[in-house]
Amino acid sequence: MKKTAATIFILALFFVPARGARDRNPHNFQEIGCTHCHLLVPGSSRTVQKKVFRKSIDSLCQECHEAALEDNLNHRVGIRPSMRVPEDLHLSPNGELSCITCHNPHADYLGPRGKNRTYFLRRGMLKRELCLACHSIENYRRPLSGFSLLAPTNNSILNNLPAPLIGKVTDPSVKEVTLEINDTSFVLHVNKGIFSTILTLHEGINILRLSAPDVMPLSINLFYNPSIPKEMSYRLYRSHGIVTKNDCKFCHENAPVSYRIDDDNSLLCNKCHSNQKKGRHVHGPVAVGSCTTCHDPHGQTNPFLLVKTGEDLCFQCHTAADALKHLLVQGAGDKSFLREKGCGFCHDPHNAEKKFLLRDRL
């Protein structure tokens, strides 16, 4: 009896994930330990290894790399490959592509010789060795057409309805798109590659799937809750007022419907917003009337409908190394303070009387 109890106690230790592991790098195995990902330390048997993870491989990776799966730029996971996949590129127990098909979470982050970043890839990318392991040049075909959503963004949180759905399809010959919301299907008409509708969602998680013949399907998740907790408001999706009212023709051409707007879109924005082409010095995008360089006219999860926030927004055009030169000559305290405040603390993003768009406070 004592021997059995001792055995259960030892096994229980392995089933407890490392405390605080989520706040640290899970690839640092000496610090974190195996039990951040594994229930038990796996042996050499593939059968054993498949059954000892805390959760699915992709779910484990998304605990830290969730954003990498939101931009729809990375290789899809959770699909069964149609071509032969080499044995060293591991599939999931269901025979589907997963994060560890291309990445080895136990490998070195820096290459042993050149100390270059490897991103834990199982094969090199200098000569496309990893891609060509499955996608041989002889069998290569141009990728299928795809969808891109203008609004809303994937994994958005909404607190008011109706919500707009605006998207593009890269194949201009597509005339209809099927939209599945949870268990209901709708057919949307495509006009010059653009489709749109107004969504009515149920409270909680809503799964949307777009599909059309010969077009790569797209799935997104939308979370709707009219009483959003404060701690979730940072991911709240805010629609542009005109879009929410379904008055697309306020901004876009009426007849024929081409969805075109003037190159100088500030003329359109100035119908509701104050003219920012003033002051002795004007920011480049403002000067040429390109408000949409920084602002999404349909909606965003970021404040002021910005396409990105903080330095990431500025570094779309400005080189990070050059922009930070004037911070590097200052003390560590000043540097960290300014980096925390962001570029907009010193520089006005629209216009200013001082050179370099410096604010009046300086």
C-alpha positions, -999 to +999 in steps of 0.1 A: +000+000+000+028+024+009+046+016-023+015+023-044+010+057-026+046+067-032+043+058-069+012+080-073+029+109-055+059+108-078+037+106-109+017+136-096+048+157-095+053+152-132+017+162-140+021+197-124+033+223-149+063+243-139+051+273-118+054+306-136+067+289-168+044+309-189+063+341-178+096+326-190+111+312-222+097+276-225+126+267-248+151+272-219+147+236-207+173+239-180+154+266-163+118+257-172+120+219-173+102+194-195+069+196-177+060+230-192+049+210-223+050+174-212+030+156-186+058+131-183+094+132-196+090+114-229+110+084-239+123+074-273+091+056-283+070+076-308+039+060-293+048+073-259+057+108-271+023+113-288+005+108-255+025+128-230+017+165-240-002+188-217-024+198-247-021+196-284+012+208-299-004+238-317-022+249-285+010+247-266+028+269-292+000+294-292+004+301-255+033+323-265+030+326-303-007+333-307+000+364-327+019+344-353-013+326-363-034+358-365-018+374-395-026+346-420+009+349-434+023+317-419+019+282-431-015+267-422-017+241-396-044+215-388-047+204-424-039+170-439-012+174-466-018+162-501+019+155-508+044+132-492+060+146-461+095+133-450+097+114-418+118+141-401+090+166-406+066+153-380+029+154-385+003+154-357-012+121-344-041+128-368-017+131-398-021+168-400+004+197-403+013+212-370+039+237-357+064+210-351+062+198-387+086+226-396+099+237-362+119+216-337+112+231-302+142+213-288+168+227-313+192+256-308+178+291-314+212+302-326+231+282-352+262+265-337+286+278-363+275+312-376+254+320-345+226+330-369+189+328-358+175+294-368+139+300-356+140+263-346+135+253-382+141+216-389+159+224-422+176+254-437+159+281-457+190+296-476+181+275-507+145+267-496+155+233-484+126+232-459+100+242-485+113+219-512+112+190-488+074+188-496+069+213-524+092+200-551+099+223-580+085+197-604+052+196-586+050+233-578+018+251-588+008+287-583-011+290-550-048+292-550-065+326-548-071+338-513-093+360-491-082+391-472-104+408-446-106+446-444-129+444-414-130+430-388-096+416-378-093+379-367-098+372-330-115+406-325-136+413-294-168+432-301-192+448-277-218+463-301-237+451-331-243+451-360-207+445-371-194+450-406-177+422-426-157+436-456-133+415-476-114+410-508-109+379-530-078+379-552-095+361-581-116+387-600-136+360-617-152+349-584-188+361-583-201+346-551-186+338-517-201+314-491-200+327-455-206+302-427-213+317-393-214+290-366-240+266-383-256+290-407-245+297-443-250+328-465-241+336-501-224+370-506-222+386-540-187+398-551-183+431-570-149+438-585-133+415-559-150+431-529-177+415-507-194+428-476-223+423-452-235+432-418-230+405-391-254+396-363-235+375-338-245+355-308-229+361-275-196+343-270-172+329-296-184+330-333-166+310-359-167+324-394-155+306-425-153+320-461-151+297-491-154+298-528-144+274-557-106+274-562-100+299-534-081+291-502-108+291-474-103+315-445-116+310-409-117+337-383-130+339-347-150+368-333-159+372-297-190+391-289-200+403-254-220+435-248-206+439-214-168+435-220-147+431-188-122+459-184-092+436-187-103+425-222-110+460-236-075+463-250-085+439-278-119+455-284-127+460-321-141+495-329-158+500-362-157+533-380-190+551-374-199+553-411-193+516-416-214+506-386-243+526-402-238+506-434-235+538-453-206+527-476-216+551-503-208+580-481-171+574-489-172+552-520-185+559-555-223+555-559-227+544-595-211+524-607-201+508-574-163+506-578-153+510-542-127+536-554-118+567-535-097+596-545-059+592-541-060+622-517-083+605-492-079+634-468-105+653-489-129+626-479-118+624-442-121+662-439-158+659-444-160+648-408-125+654-393-105+686-390-080+694-417-045+683-406-027+700-435-017+730-415+013+741-396+048+749-407+059+713-409+035+685-420+040+648-417+046+631-451+015+609-452-007+639-441+009+662-467+000+638-496-035+631-481-028+595-473-047+591-440-050+554-445-013+549-442-018+551-404-056+548-399-079+519-410-111+535-424-132+505-416-122+496-380-095+484-358-086+470-323-062+499-319-071+533-305-079+560-332-083+531-357-046+530-361-033+501-382-005+495-356+004+510-323+035+526-308+069+523-325+055+496-348+034+522-365+063+546-371+087+518-382+065+510-411+083+538-429+111+549-406+141+527-401+143+516-364+180+519-362+180+555-376+150+566-355+166+554-323+200+570-328+190+601-308+180+579-279+212+559-277+232+590-268+212+596-237+212+578-203+195+545-198+168+562-177+159+587-203+161+561-231+137+537-213+114+565-204+111+578-240+108+543-255+080+536-230+062+568-240+065+562-277+075+584-306+043+604-303+054+618-269+079+640-286+067+641-322+032+651-335+021+626-360+002+652-381+018+686-381+038+710-359+055+744-360+088+731-350+113+711-371+110+673-369+074+677-359+084+683-323+056+691-299+053+725-282+061+710-248+097+705-259 
